[in-house]
């Protein structure tokens, strides 16, 4: 029985030796693995962090530029709407005190839509506000006075 145990141990040793002798094949497997010191790892991580931060700052700056442009466009739009609101208030003959009460706390677009509804109602009730401008009558078509001598 002891002979069998010794033989099993010998077989296991041979298998271990065989496994150790196996050499890996392929392109990158024959190279020794690179061992990094903690300082090297810290440098690599610092470089990556700096690159991420730089790209994030660049994107943030681009977004801020876009936001500023959009805000400028919205301000221009609000100015045009305010001018139209003032014209509609004048056309509808709404007193300034009443308009201040009506428009209090409302956005410019809400004021404009309110006045448009009021204008539609006034146009239906009274023909005072035409929907389209009236054109001038056309002049008579050109007729030639030329008479040839034949």
Backbone as a printed PyTorch tensor [residue, N CA C, xyz], in Angstrom:
tensor([[[  0.8240,  -1.1680,   0.0000],
         [  0.0000,   0.0000,   0.0000],
         [  0.8770,   1.2430,   0.0000]],

        [[  1.9390,   1.2220,   0.7350],
         [  2.8560,   2.3520,   0.7500],
         [  3.5100,   2.5650,  -0.6050]],

        [[  3.7140,   1.4640,  -1.3330],
         [  4.2770,   1.6030,  -2.6780],
         [  3.3190,   2.3570,  -3.5950]],

        [[  2.0450,   2.1040,  -3.4370],
         [  1.0550,   2.7860,  -4.2660],
         [  1.0090,   4.2810,  -3.9450]],

        [[  1.1410,   4.6460,  -2.6850],
         [  1.1280,   6.0480,  -2.2810],
         [  2.3390,   6.7660,  -2.8490]],

        [[  3.4990,   6.0900,  -2.7900],
         [  4.7120,   6.6830,  -3.3330],
         [  4.5910,   6.8870,  -4.8400]],

        [[  3.9620,   5.9490,  -5.5130],
         [  3.7990,   6.0700,  -6.9520],
         [  2.8610,   7.2340,  -7.2830]],

        [[  1.8040,   7.3950,  -6.5030],
         [  0.8690,   8.5040,  -6.7200],
         [  1.5770,   9.8430,  -6.5080]],

        [[  2.4520,   9.9110,  -5.4820],
         [  3.1870,  11.1470,  -5.2240],
         [  4.1520,  11.4500,  -6.3600]],

        [[  4.7940,  10.4160,  -6.8970],
         [  5.6990,  10.5960,  -8.0210],
         [  4.9550,  11.0980,  -9.2630]],

        [[  3.7700,  10.5780,  -9.4900],
         [  2.9560,  11.0000, -10.6370],
         [  2.5570,  12.4630, -10.4780]],

        [[  2.1890,  12.8480,  -9.2560],
         [  1.7970,  14.2310,  -9.0010],
         [  2.9760,  15.1780,  -9.2080]],

        [[  4.1760,  14.7840,  -8.7630],
         [  5.3710,  15.6120,  -8.9490],
         [  5.6870,  15.7800, -10.4300]],

        [[  5.5520,  14.6780, -11.2010],
         [  5.8080,  14.7590, -12.6300],
         [  4.8040,  15.6900, -13.3030]],

        [[  3.5480,  15.6290, -12.8930],
         [  2.5210,  16.4950, -13.4670],
         [  2.8210,  17.9540, -13.1350]],

        [[  3.2680,  18.2220, -11.9070],
         [  3.6050,  19.5850, -11.5080],
         [  4.7810,  20.1020, -12.3100]],

        [[  5.7970,  19.2530, -12.4890],
         [  6.9660,  19.6540, -13.2720],
         [  6.5720,  19.9180, -14.7100]],

        [[  5.6890,  19.1350, -15.2520],
         [  5.2550,  19.3040, -16.6320],
         [  4.4950,  20.6120, -16.7820]],

        [[  3.6590,  20.9390, -15.8370],
         [  2.9020,  22.1860, -15.9030],
         [  3.8300,  23.3930, -15.8250]],

        [[  4.8770,  23.2860, -15.0390],
         [  5.8040,  24.3920, -14.8890],
         [  6.6300,  24.5900, -16.1480]],

        [[  6.8750,  23.5200, -16.8880],
         [  7.6890,  23.6250, -18.0720],
         [  6.9340,  24.1470, -19.2860]],

        [[  5.6210,  24.1920, -19.2270],
         [  4.8210,  24.6380, -20.3660],
         [  5.1020,  26.1130, -20.5880]],

        [[  5.4580,  26.4460, -21.8170],
         [  5.7320,  27.8380, -22.1600],
         [  4.5500,  28.3830, -22.9420]],

        [[  4.1120,  29.5680, -22.6340],
         [  2.9720,  30.1330, -23.3480],
         [  3.3620,  30.4860, -24.7820]],

        [[  2.4060,  30.3820, -25.6710],
         [  2.6380,  30.7320, -27.0710],
         [  1.7910,  31.9420, -27.4230]],

        [[  2.1810,  32.6340, -28.4550],
         [  1.4220,  33.8000, -28.8840],
         [  2.2860,  35.0310, -28.8010]],

        [[  1.7680,  36.1640, -29.3080],
         [  2.5410,  37.3950, -29.4020],
         [  2.9060,  38.0090, -28.0780]],

        [[  1.9410,  38.3930, -27.2830],
         [  2.2130,  39.1410, -26.0620],
         [  2.4240,  38.2430, -24.8480]],

        [[  2.1590,  36.9740, -24.9810],
         [  2.2320,  36.0950, -23.8240],
         [  3.6740,  35.7700, -23.4450]],

        [[  4.6050,  35.9100, -24.3780],
         [  5.9920,  35.5740, -24.0720],
         [  6.6940,  36.6960, -23.3250]],

        [[  6.1380,  37.9010, -23.3640],
         [  6.7530,  39.0230, -22.6570],
         [  6.4990,  38.8860, -21.1680]],

        [[  7.4230,  39.3810, -20.4320],
         [  7.2430,  39.3770, -18.9850],
         [  6.2360,  40.4570, -18.6150]],

        [[  5.3620,  40.2000, -17.6520],
         [  4.3880,  41.2270, -17.2610],
         [  5.0990,  42.4420, -16.6600]],

        [[  4.5710,  43.6030, -16.9780],
         [  5.1480,  44.8360, -16.4700],
         [  4.6690,  45.0510, -15.0470]],

        [[  5.5840,  45.3700, -14.2030],
         [  5.2540,  45.6260, -12.8060],
         [  5.4040,  47.1270, -12.5890]],

        [[  4.3440,  47.7520, -12.1020],
         [  4.3520,  49.1870, -11.8600],
         [  4.5310,  49.4510, -10.3800]],

        [[  5.3380,  50.4290, -10.0850],
         [  5.4610,  50.8850,  -8.7040],
         [  4.2970,  51.8270,  -8.4240]],

        [[  4.0210,  52.0730,  -7.1640],
         [  2.9020,  52.9480,  -6.8010],
         [  3.0890,  54.3500,  -7.3660]],

        [[  4.3160,  54.8260,  -7.4390],
         [  4.6010,  56.1520,  -7.9940],
         [  4.2160,  56.2130,  -9.4690]],

        [[  4.5400,  55.1340, -10.2130],
         [  4.1840,  55.0790, -11.6310],
         [  2.6730,  55.0860, -11.8150]],

        [[  1.9870,  54.3280, -10.9990],
         [  0.5230,  54.2770, -11.0710],
         [ -0.0540,  55.6530, -10.7640]],

        [[  0.4860,  56.3280,  -9.7610],
         [ -0.0020,  57.6630,  -9.4070],
         [  0.2100,  58.6440, -10.5520]],

        [[  1.3490,  58.5500, -11.2500],
         [  1.6220,  59.4370, -12.3840],
         [  0.6380,  59.1860, -13.5220]],

        [[  0.3920,  57.9100, -13.8170],
         [ -0.5410,  57.5700, -14.8970],
         [ -1.9420,  58.0690, -14.5690]],

        [[ -2.3670,  57.8490, -13.3390],
         [ -3.7000,  58.2940, -12.9270],
         [ -3.7880,  59.8170, -12.9640]],

        [[ -2.7340,  60.5120, -12.5590],
         [ -2.7290,  61.9800, -12.5850],
         [ -2.8370,  62.4950, -14.0160]],

        [[ -2.1320,  61.8420, -14.9600],
         [ -2.2260,  62.2560, -16.3590],
         [ -3.6380,  62.0550, -16.8960]],

        [[ -4.2340,  60.9200, -16.5820],
         [ -5.5950,  60.6420, -17.0280],
         [ -6.5850,  61.6300, -16.4240]],

        [[ -6.4280,  61.9260, -15.1560],
         [ -7.3010,  62.8960, -14.4890],
         [ -7.2020,  64.2580, -15.1490]],

        [[ -5.9750,  64.6770, -15.4580],
         [ -5.7670,  65.9730, -16.1060],
         [ -6.4330,  65.9960, -17.4780]],

        [[ -6.3200,  64.9030, -18.2250],
         [ -6.9520,  64.8360, -19.5480],
         [ -8.4710,  64.8940, -19.4240]],

        [[ -9.0340,  64.1630, -18.4660],
         [-10.4810,  64.1930, -18.2600],
         [-10.9460,  65.5780, -17.8560]],

        [[-10.1930,  66.2170, -16.9800],
         [-10.5630,  67.5550, -16.5150],
         [-10.5260,  68.5500, -17.6640]],

        [[ -9.5000,  68.4560, -18.5010],
         [ -9.3620,  69.3720, -19.6290],
         [-10.5190,  69.1960, -20.6080]],

        [[-10.8700,  67.9530, -20.9190],
         [-11.9790,  67.7230, -21.8530],
         [-13.3040,  68.1800, -21.2500]],

        [[-13.4740,  67.9890, -19.9570],
         [-14.6930,  68.4420, -19.2930],
         [-14.7950,  69.9610, -19.3090]],

        [[-13.6910,  70.6410, -19.0600],
         [-13.6930,  72.1100, -19.0930],
         [-14.0080,  72.6140, -20.4950]],

        [[-13.4650,  71.9350, -21.4980],
         [-13.7270,  72.3380, -22.8780],
         [-15.2090,  72.1870, -23.2080]],

        [[-15.8050,  71.0550, -22.8030],
         [-17.2280,  70.8400, -23.0460],
         [-18.0790,  71.8460, -22.2860]],

        [[-17.6980,  72.1280, -21.0540],
         [-18.4390,  73.0980, -20.2450],
         [-18.3950,  74.4790, -20.8880]],

        [[-17.2410,  74.8640, -21.3930],
         [-17.1170,  76.1680, -22.0540],
         [-17.9880,  76.2230, -23.3050]],

        [[-18.0190,  75.1300, -24.0680],
         [-18.8740,  75.0790, -25.2580],
         [-20.3380,  75.2140, -24.8730]],

        [[-20.7440,  74.5220, -23.8260],
         [-22.1380,  74.5800, -23.3840],
         [-22.4960,  75.9810, -22.8960]],

        [[-21.5830,  76.6280, -22.1840],
         [-21.8550,  77.9810, -21.7000],
         [-22.0120,  78.9510, -22.8600]],

        [[-21.2110,  78.7770, -23.8990],
         [-21.3220,  79.6310, -25.0840],
         [-22.6780,  79.4360, -25.7530]],

        [[-23.1080,  78.1980, -25.8550],
         [-24.4120,  77.9100, -26.4600],
         [-25.5360,  78.5010, -25.6220]],

        [[-25.4490,  78.3570, -24.3150],
         [-26.4810,  78.8870, -23.4240],
         [-26.5540,  80.4140, -23.5310]],

        [[-25.4080,  81.0840, -23.5830],
         [-25.3990,  82.5430, -23.7260],
         [-26.0510,  82.9660, -25.0350]],

        [[-25.7690,  82.2490, -26.1110],
         [-26.3840,  82.5560, -27.4000],
         [-27.8900,  82.3750, -27.3580]],

        [[-28.3440,  81.3010, -26.7260],
         [-29.7850,  81.0610, -26.6210],
         [-30.4670,  82.1190, -25.7640]],

        [[-29.8010,  82.5270, -24.6820],
         [-30.3880,  83.5830, -23.8370],
         [-30.5000,  84.8940, -24.6010]],

        [[-29.5030,  85.2080, -25.4150],
         [-29.5540,  86.4320, -26.2260],
         [-30.7120,  86.3520, -27.2240]],

        [[-30.8990,  85.1860, -27.8390],
         [-32.0140,  85.0100, -28.7770],
         [-33.3560,  85.1640, -28.0720]],

        [[-33.4630,  84.6140, -26.8610],
         [-34.7180,  84.7390, -26.1160],
         [-34.9840,  86.1890, -25.7190]],

        [[-33.9450,  86.9190, -25.3680],
         [-34.1190,  88.3330, -25.0270],
         [-34.6160,  89.1270, -26.2290]],

        [[-34.0590,  88.8510, -27.4010],
         [-34.5130,  89.5250, -28.6270],
         [-35.9740,  89.1960, -28.9060]],

        [[-36.3280,  87.9340, -28.7500],
         [-37.7040,  87.5040, -28.9760],
         [-38.6480,  88.2160, -28.0140]],

        [[-38.2620,  88.3050, -26.7470],
         [-39.0980,  88.9770, -25.7490],
         [-39.2880,  90.4540, -26.0850]],

        [[-38.2530,  91.1020, -26.5850],
         [-38.3680,  92.5160, -26.9580],
         [-39.3820,  92.7020, -28.0830]],

        [[-39.3350,  91.8290, -29.0870],
         [-40.2770,  91.9180, -30.2070],
         [-41.6970,  91.6810, -29.7150]],

        [[-41.8580,  90.7090, -28.8420],
         [-43.1990,  90.4220, -28.3140],
         [-43.7040,  91.5860, -27.4650]],

        [[-42.8200,  92.2050, -26.6820],
         [-43.2280,  93.3710, -25.8800],
         [-43.7110,  94.5060, -26.7710]],

        [[-43.0210,  94.7240, -27.8920],
         [-43.4520,  95.7630, -28.8240],
         [-44.8400,  95.4410, -29.3820]],

        [[-45.0730,  94.1860, -29.7270],
         [-46.3850,  93.7900, -30.2450],
         [-47.4670,  93.9030, -29.1780]],

        [[-47.1180,  93.5850, -27.9430],
         [-48.0770,  93.7190, -26.8430],
         [-48.4600,  95.1850, -26.6820]],

        [[-47.4780,  96.0550, -26.7270],
         [-47.7660,  97.4930, -26.5890],
         [-48.6790,  97.9750, -27.7200]],

        [[-48.4400,  97.5040, -28.9410],
         [-49.2980,  97.8910, -30.0680],
         [-50.7180,  97.3590, -29.8920]],

        [[-50.8590,  96.1390, -29.4350],
         [-52.1960,  95.5700, -29.2460],
         [-52.9470,  96.2800, -28.1190]],

        [[-52.2350,  96.6270, -27.0530],
         [-52.8730,  97.3630, -25.9550],
         [-53.3930,  98.7010, -26.4760]],

        [[-52.5990,  99.3360, -27.3170],
         [-52.9940, 100.6260, -27.8980],
         [-54.1860, 100.4450, -28.8430]],

        [[-54.1460,  99.4090, -29.6940],
         [-55.2350,  99.1790, -30.6460],
         [-56.5430,  98.8160, -29.9550]],

        [[-56.4700,  98.1060, -28.8570],
         [-57.6690,  97.7010, -28.1310],
         [-58.1550,  98.7670, -27.1510]],

        [[-57.4260,  99.8580, -27.0710],
         [-57.7910, 100.9740, -26.1700],
         [-57.9550, 100.5020, -24.7210]],

        [[-57.0030,  99.7280, -24.2480],
         [-57.0200,  99.2730, -22.8580],
         [-56.2900, 100.3260, -22.0240]],

        [[-56.9370, 100.8620, -20.9930],
         [-56.2660, 101.8570, -20.1550],
         [-55.0280, 101.2640, -19.4600]],

        [[-54.0310, 102.0970, -19.2250],
         [-52.7590, 101.6450, -18.6510],
         [-52.9590, 100.9880, -17.2870]],

        [[-53.8600, 101.5560, -16.4480],
         [-54.0920, 100.9820, -15.1240],
         [-54.6970,  99.5810, -15.2320]],

        [[-55.6290,  99.4350, -16.1530],
         [-56.2530,  98.1240, -16.3410],
         [-55.2330,  97.1100, -16.8640]],

        [[-54.3950,  97.5640, -17.7960],
         [-53.4090,  96.6450, -18.3720],
         [-52.3860,  96.2020, -17.3270]],

        [[-51.9760,  97.1290, -16.4560],
         [-51.0380,  96.7600, -15.3930],
         [-51.6490,  95.7010, -14.4760]],

        [[-52.9480,  95.8400, -14.2180],
         [-53.6330,  94.8620, -13.3780],
         [-53.7370,  93.5010, -14.0890]],

        [[-54.0690,  93.5360, -15.3680],
         [-54.2320,  92.2940, -16.1410],
         [-52.8860,  91.5900, -16.3220]],

        [[-51.8360,  92.3460, -16.6350],
         [-50.5380,  91.7580, -16.9830],
         [-49.6740,  91.4620, -15.7660]],

        [[-50.1320,  91.8020, -14.5870],
         [-49.3170,  91.6320, -13.3900],
         [-48.9150,  90.1680, -13.1870]],

        [[-47.6090,  89.9080, -13.2050],
         [-47.0740,  88.5760, -12.9490],
         [-47.1340,  87.6180, -14.1220]],

        [[-47.6200,  88.0700, -15.2660],
         [-47.7020,  87.1920, -16.4300],
         [-46.4580,  87.3340, -17.2840]],

        [[-46.1040,  86.2380, -17.9200],
         [-44.9830,  86.2280, -18.8540],
         [-45.3930,  86.9890, -20.1160]],

        [[-44.4210,  87.4190, -20.8910],
         [-44.6780,  88.1850, -22.1080],
         [-45.5240,  87.3680, -23.0830]],

        [[-45.2550,  86.0900, -23.1780],
         [-46.0190,  85.2470, -24.1050],
         [-47.4600,  85.0920, -23.6360]],

        [[-47.6620,  84.9730, -22.3320],
         [-49.0200,  84.8960, -21.7960],
         [-49.7860,  86.1850, -22.0710]],

        [[-49.1220,  87.3340, -21.9150],
         [-49.7550,  88.6210, -22.2170],
         [-50.1530,  88.6890, -23.6880]],

        [[-49.2260,  88.2520, -24.5440],
         [-49.4710,  88.3130, -25.9890],
         [-50.6370,  87.4030, -26.3840]],

        [[-50.6610,  86.1970, -25.8520],
         [-51.7620,  85.2770, -26.1930],
         [-53.0930,  85.8050, -25.6600]],

        [[-53.0850,  86.4300, -24.4740],
         [-54.3100,  87.0290, -23.9320],
         [-54.8270,  88.1240, -24.8650]],

        [[-53.9190,  88.9770, -25.3080],
         [-54.3320,  90.0650, -26.1930],
         [-54.8040,  89.5540, -27.5530]],

        [[-54.1890,  88.5000, -28.0560],
         [-54.6380,  87.9260, -29.3300],
         [-56.0450,  87.3570, -29.2090]],

        [[-56.3310,  86.6990, -28.0850],
         [-57.6910,  86.1870, -27.8650],
         [-58.6890,  87.3320, -27.7740]],

        [[-58.2950,  88.3720, -27.0670],
         [-59.1680,  89.5540, -26.9300],
         [-59.3840,  90.2130, -28.2960]],

        [[-58.3250,  90.2350, -29.1230],
         [-58.4230,  90.8150, -30.4540],
         [-59.3590,  89.9880, -31.3370]],

        [[-59.2620,  88.6550, -31.2520],
         [-60.1580,  87.7970, -32.0240],
         [-61.6120,  88.0090, -31.6090]],

        [[-61.8360,  88.1090, -30.3100],
         [-63.1950,  88.3280, -29.8180],
         [-63.7160,  89.6810, -30.2920]],

        [[-62.8610,  90.7000, -30.2310],
         [-63.2780,  92.0250, -30.6820],
         [-63.5260,  92.0220, -32.1860]],

        [[-62.7420,  91.2700, -32.9430],
         [-62.9220,  91.2090, -34.3960],
         [-64.2350,  90.5140, -34.7400]],

        [[-64.6240,  89.5130, -33.9590],
         [-65.8850,  88.8170, -34.2080],
         [-67.0630,  89.6970, -33.8300]],

        [[-66.9340,  90.4030, -32.7170],
         [-68.0270,  91.2620, -32.2450],
         [-68.1780,  92.5070, -33.1020]],

        [[-67.0880,  93.0290, -33.5520],
         [-67.0970,  94.3050, -34.2540],
         [-66.1760,  94.1840, -35.4690]],

        [[-66.5730,  94.7370, -36.5510],
         [-65.7610,  94.6760, -37.7710],
         [-64.6830,  95.7590, -37.7700]],

        [[-64.3840,  96.2870, -36.6050],
         [-63.4090,  97.3710, -36.4860],
         [-61.9800,  96.9030, -36.7800]],

        [[-61.6810,  95.6560, -36.4910],
         [-60.3330,  95.1410, -36.6770],
         [-60.3180,  94.1150, -37.8130]],

        [[-59.9810,  94.5480, -38.9940],
         [-59.9450,  93.5790, -40.1000],
         [-58.7620,  92.6220, -39.9350]],

        [[-58.9440,  91.4130, -40.3740],
         [-57.9040,  90.3960, -40.2500],
         [-56.7780,  90.6300, -41.2560]],

        [[-57.1120,  91.1310, -42.4170],
         [-56.0910,  91.3940, -43.4280],
         [-56.2010,  92.8470, -43.8560]],

        [[-55.0910,  93.4620, -44.2210],
         [-55.1630,  94.8550, -44.6430],
         [-55.8930,  94.9770, -45.9780]],

        [[-56.5940,  96.0800, -46.1130],
         [-57.3210,  96.3010, -47.3570],
         [-56.3580,  96.8610, -48.3930]],

        [[-56.4300,  96.3050, -49.5530],
         [-55.5660,  96.7610, -50.6330],
         [-56.2170,  97.8890, -51.4160]],

        [[-55.4180,  98.5910, -52.1980],
         [-55.9410,  99.6520, -53.0550],
         [-56.5140,  99.0170, -54.3140]],

        [[-57.4360,  99.7410, -54.9140],
         [-58.0060,  99.2290, -56.1550],
         [-56.9250,  99.2460, -57.2280]],

        [[-56.9980,  98.2590, -58.0700],
         [-56.0320,  98.2180, -59.1570],
         [-56.3820,  99.2760, -60.1900]],

        [[-55.3400,  99.8340, -60.7630],
         [-55.5620, 100.7650, -61.8640],
         [-55.9660,  99.9540, -63.0860]],

        [[-56.5960, 100.6360, -63.9780],
         [-56.9690,  99.9580, -65.2130],
         [-55.7220,  99.4460, -65.9040]],

        [[-55.8860,  98.3570, -66.6020],
         [-54.7480,  97.7980, -67.2950],
         [-54.3140,  98.7520, -68.4000]],

        [[-53.0320,  98.7000, -68.6930],
         [-52.4650,  99.5850, -69.7030],
         [-53.0250,  99.2280, -71.0750]],

        [[-53.4910, 100.2900, -71.7430],
         [-53.9660, 100.1170, -73.1110],
         [-53.1850, 101.0820, -73.9850]],

        [[-52.7330, 100.5810, -75.0560],
         [-51.9090, 101.3750, -75.9630],
         [-52.7850, 102.3120, -76.7930]],

        [[-52.2960, 103.5080, -77.0050],
         [-52.9730, 104.4880, -77.8550],
         [-52.3960, 104.4990, -79.2610]],

        [[-51.4300, 103.7040, -79.5190],
         [-50.7190, 103.6960, -80.7970],
         [-51.6050, 103.1230, -81.8970]],

        [[-51.6960, 103.9030, -82.9910],
         [-52.4510, 103.4510, -84.1430],
         [-51.5430, 103.4860, -85.3550]],

        [[-51.2420, 102.3850, -85.8590],
         [-50.3450, 102.3810, -87.0060],
         [-51.0320, 102.8940, -88.2850]],

        [[-50.2740, 103.5380, -89.1260],
         [-50.7930, 104.0010, -90.4130],
         [-50.6480, 102.8880, -91.4360]],

        [[-51.6640, 102.2670, -91.6630],
         [-51.5990, 101.1920, -92.6480],
         [-52.3450, 101.5550, -93.8840]]])
